[in-house]
Amino acid sequence: MTVLQQHLPQDRDASQEQTWGFSVWEFISGNWPYLLAVIFILAIFFYARYNWRKRHEK
C-alpha cells in the first residue's frame, strides 16, 4: 500500500541541504577540531608504520 503525501513537491529532486540537513562546508566548519584530530592520528599511524618497516628491513 502506497501512501502519497500531496504536500511534498514532486517535480524536482531535493537539494543537498534538504537531503542531509547540512552542506559539506557547514560540516567541515562545525567539526574542524575533530577532523584535525583524525588527520593528526592518521599521520602518527603512518609515520609509525613507516619507521617499523624501516627498522625491520635489515
Secondary structure as GFF3:
##gff-version 3
##sequence-region A 1 58
A	DSSP	alpha_helix	16	20	.	.	.	ID=ss1
A	DSSP	alpha_helix	24	30	.	.	.	ID=ss2
A	DSSP	alpha_helix	32	55	.	.	.	ID=ss3
###
